């Protein structure tokens, strides 16, 4: 393994003084950058030591199939765009931001149907909040959740 070092003395002192791991990079799916991230993890802090920004840029959702029980949900696809800020601690993260689903779909085996979702989802301390303009349709194009879409 190649040793990693910092050539600039001032930068090394600053990082030692900050006592933080600086994170910057991206995650790729099939050689396509999908999630960019930047932030810090302050290793000497006990509280509020995590500060990370996630940038989803046309993220392909098919990677989620690898984490799902295919007997429950399968054939996940679509795209995700948006930004989420992650703070707090790694074991109790606080999320804030929003994402937009573009033709996100999956087959739900129990229901025997593919559903497609388009629209914005806000992310906050209370969870993932569905925007009233979210479109949820079955494979015949019928509105699958009129109460969510109309807010009734």
Secondary structure as UniProt FT lines:
FT   HELIX           9..18
FT   STRAND          20..29
FT   TURN            30..31
FT   STRAND          32..42
FT   TURN            43..44
FT   STRAND          50..60
FT   HELIX           61..67
FT   TURN            70..72
FT   STRAND          73..89
FT   TURN            90..91
FT   STRAND          92..108
FT   TURN            109..112
FT   STRAND          113..124
FT   TURN            125..126
FT   STRAND          127..130
FT   TURN            132..133
FT   STRAND          135..138
FT   TURN            139..140
FT   HELIX           146..150
//
